[in-house]
Amino acid sequence: MKKDIALLIVIILAAAAVIKGVDIQSVDEYYSLHSDDTANAAHTVTLTVDCSDILDNYYMLDKNLRDECYVPSDGIVMPAEKYVLREGDTAFDLLEKATRCGKIPLDYQGSEDNIYNTVYVRGINNIYEFSCGPSSGWTYTVNGESPDKGCSQYVLHDGDSVEFYYVCDYTKEAVK
């Protein structure tokens, strides 16, 4: 009997040590990764997510997505906002951090799952490739120019401005 009590006490103490050492977060804490306080950050980057091309092609948009919660009236899913830049962060790392913080759905194919060895962004805010035509999808620019590499391969630098934007016909796409 005394051995059972001693064993129970050891288990309780071990569980308390594990719980004390584990950082248990609420859902809001998990999503608030942006609270890095950009005002005091040494290096920052700016991100915008834009689907305004859909507004000119609304007739082609999947009927299930014709709602302000998917396509805002101004086309801006995420307005320009600064984020803390950590060494080695890529354009995709920034997008992933920002969408998680903003609780915006992000769907992508991992770099190991395609021949280009880069992440492929399938959908943001439930707007997917082909949601607005057979040549539609997400692309990105850094400082107004289209990089020659995928978003998970493009390493960001202090002051960069990244824009992920949706195009309804990539064959007519000119750099924004």
C-alpha positions as CSV (number, residue, x, y, z in Angstrom):
1,M,0.0,0.0,0.0
2,K,2.8,2.4,0.9
3,K,4.6,1.5,-2.4
4,D,1.4,2.4,-4.3
5,I,1.1,5.8,-2.6
6,A,4.8,6.5,-3.2
7,L,4.4,5.6,-6.9
8,L,1.3,7.8,-7.1
9,I,3.2,10.7,-5.6
10,V,6.1,10.2,-8.1
11,I,3.7,10.1,-11.0
12,I,2.0,13.3,-9.8
13,L,5.3,15.1,-9.4
14,A,6.5,13.9,-12.8
15,A,3.3,15.1,-14.4
16,A,3.6,18.5,-12.7
17,A,7.2,18.8,-13.9
18,V,6.1,18.0,-17.5
19,I,3.2,20.4,-17.3
20,K,5.3,23.2,-15.9
21,G,7.9,22.7,-18.6
22,V,5.4,22.6,-21.4
23,D,4.2,25.8,-22.8
24,I,0.4,25.3,-23.2
25,Q,-1.1,27.9,-25.4
26,S,-4.7,29.0,-26.0
27,V,-5.9,29.2,-29.6
28,D,-5.5,33.0,-29.5
29,E,-1.9,32.7,-28.1
30,Y,-1.1,30.2,-30.9
31,Y,-2.4,32.5,-33.6
32,S,-0.8,35.7,-32.1
33,L,2.7,34.9,-33.5
34,H,2.8,38.4,-34.9
35,S,3.0,39.9,-31.4
36,D,6.8,40.0,-31.9
37,D,6.4,43.8,-31.6
38,T,7.5,45.1,-34.9
39,A,8.2,48.6,-33.4
40,N,11.2,47.2,-31.6
41,A,12.3,44.7,-34.3
42,A,15.6,45.2,-36.0
43,H,14.4,43.8,-39.3
44,T,11.0,43.9,-40.8
45,V,9.2,43.0,-44.0
46,T,5.8,44.0,-45.3
47,L,3.1,41.6,-46.7
48,T,0.0,42.2,-48.7
49,V,-2.5,39.6,-50.0
50,D,-4.6,40.9,-52.9
51,C,-7.3,39.2,-55.0
52,S,-8.6,42.3,-56.7
53,D,-8.2,40.8,-60.2
54,I,-11.3,38.7,-59.3
55,L,-13.4,41.9,-59.1
56,D,-12.9,42.5,-62.8
57,N,-13.7,38.8,-63.5
58,Y,-16.4,38.2,-61.0
59,Y,-18.6,36.4,-63.5
60,M,-16.0,33.7,-63.7
61,L,-15.7,33.2,-60.0
62,D,-17.0,30.0,-58.5
63,K,-20.5,30.8,-57.3
64,N,-19.8,29.4,-53.8
65,L,-17.1,32.1,-53.3
66,R,-19.2,35.1,-54.3
67,D,-19.2,36.5,-50.8
68,E,-17.5,39.4,-49.0
69,C,-15.8,36.9,-46.6
70,Y,-13.9,35.4,-49.5
71,V,-13.5,38.3,-51.9
72,P,-13.6,41.6,-50.0
73,S,-15.2,44.5,-51.9
74,D,-11.8,46.2,-52.3
75,G,-10.1,42.9,-53.2
76,I,-7.6,43.1,-50.3
77,V,-7.5,39.9,-48.2
78,M,-4.7,41.2,-46.0
79,P,-3.7,44.9,-46.2
80,A,0.0,45.8,-46.1
81,E,1.4,45.1,-42.7
82,K,4.9,44.8,-41.2
83,Y,6.2,41.6,-39.8
84,V,9.4,40.7,-37.9
85,L,11.9,39.2,-40.2
86,R,14.0,36.3,-38.8
87,E,17.2,35.2,-40.4
88,G,16.5,32.8,-43.3
89,D,12.8,33.6,-43.6
90,T,11.4,33.1,-47.0
91,A,8.4,34.7,-48.8
92,F,6.4,31.5,-47.9
93,D,7.5,31.6,-44.2
94,L,6.1,35.2,-44.1
95,L,2.8,34.2,-45.8
96,E,2.4,31.2,-43.4
97,K,3.1,33.3,-40.3
98,A,0.7,36.1,-41.5
99,T,-2.2,33.9,-42.4
100,R,-1.9,31.9,-39.2
101,C,-1.9,35.2,-37.2
102,G,-4.8,36.5,-39.2
103,K,-6.7,33.1,-39.0
104,I,-6.9,33.0,-42.8
105,P,-7.0,29.6,-44.4
106,L,-3.9,28.7,-46.4
107,D,-3.5,25.6,-48.5
108,Y,-0.3,24.6,-50.2
109,Q,1.6,21.7,-51.7
110,G,4.9,21.0,-50.0
111,S,8.2,21.4,-51.8
112,E,8.9,17.7,-51.6
113,D,5.7,17.0,-53.5
114,N,6.5,18.6,-56.8
115,I,9.3,18.7,-59.3
116,Y,10.2,22.4,-58.7
117,N,11.3,21.8,-55.0
118,T,9.4,24.8,-53.8
119,V,6.1,25.2,-52.0
120,Y,3.1,25.8,-54.3
121,V,0.4,28.0,-52.9
122,R,-2.9,26.3,-53.8
123,G,-5.3,28.6,-52.0
124,I,-5.6,31.6,-49.6
125,N,-8.8,32.5,-47.8
126,N,-10.6,29.6,-49.7
127,I,-9.8,31.0,-53.1
128,Y,-7.9,28.4,-55.0
129,E,-6.3,27.9,-58.3
130,F,-9.0,27.6,-61.0
131,S,-11.6,29.3,-58.7
132,C,-11.9,32.1,-61.2
133,G,-11.1,30.5,-64.5
134,P,-8.9,27.7,-66.0
135,S,-5.7,29.9,-65.9
136,S,-6.2,31.4,-62.4
137,G,-4.1,31.1,-59.3
138,W,-1.8,32.7,-56.8
139,T,1.5,34.3,-57.5
140,Y,3.8,36.7,-55.7
141,T,6.2,39.6,-56.1
142,V,9.0,41.0,-53.9
143,N,9.5,44.8,-54.2
144,G,7.3,44.8,-57.2
145,E,9.2,42.2,-59.2
146,S,8.4,38.6,-59.9
147,P,11.3,36.5,-58.5
148,D,12.8,33.7,-60.7
149,K,12.3,31.2,-57.9
150,G,9.4,29.8,-55.8
151,C,8.2,31.5,-52.7
152,S,9.8,28.9,-50.3
153,Q,13.2,29.4,-52.0
154,Y,13.1,33.3,-52.0
155,V,15.0,34.4,-48.8
156,L,13.8,37.8,-47.7
157,H,15.9,40.8,-46.6
158,D,15.2,43.7,-44.3
159,G,12.7,46.2,-45.8
160,D,11.3,43.8,-48.5
161,S,7.7,44.3,-49.6
162,V,6.0,41.0,-50.5
163,E,2.7,40.8,-52.3
164,F,0.8,37.5,-52.9
165,Y,-1.9,38.2,-55.5
166,Y,-4.5,36.3,-57.4
167,V,-4.6,36.4,-61.2
168,C,-7.6,35.2,-63.2
169,D,-5.5,34.5,-66.3
170,Y,-1.8,34.0,-65.8
171,T,-1.2,33.9,-69.6
172,K,-2.0,37.6,-69.7
173,E,-0.1,38.4,-66.5
174,A,2.3,41.3,-66.5
175,V,4.4,42.1,-63.4
176,K,2.4,44.3,-61.1
